[in-house]
Amino acid sequence: MTLPLSLDESEILENWPNLTISNARITSIDDRDYNCLAFVLGDSENFWWPRKEEGIYWPTEYPYINSLPNIQKMLKEKFEFEKCDDEVYEEGFEKIVIYGEKVSYSPKHYALQLQNGKWKSKLGGLEDIEHDSIDALVGDFYGKPIAILKRKLQKI
């Protein structure tokens, strides 16, 4: 049985064939004000994407190019995210996974690892969800994990 998102079941199965009620939970109502990249960066006010368009935010010092090297550079310089080898939870670190197509390496989605080791995603303009693994969102819509990054958690 699929997760009861604000799409019909056939759209969910087509977009995220691995997403089920046993491996994911809805954690918010649908909201078009922000997207997955904004979500992993802790910004629920803006829609982040490397596109020069009204209503979309992108740091002007980085090119408007949706490429893995451009995104990784921005995440490293502005947010201190470094490449890492795997998605295994590490105490004291925050990890994000970037999904995309293995051929073009164009990012299509971002997910954030929670302190319990599970992952959280903002599904475009749809709901936020918590999912048990990065594999739950693998499919034609987002592609596969193409990079995993981490940064030290800030002590408060």
Secondary structure, DSSP 8 states (H G I E B T S, - for coil): -B---SS-HHHHHHH-TT-BTTTEEE-S---SS--HHHHHTT-SS--B-S---TT-B--TTS-S---HHHHHHHHHHHH--EE-S-----TTEEEEEEEE-TTT--EEEEEEE-TTS-EEEE-TTS-EEEESSGGGG-BTTTBEEEEEEEEE----
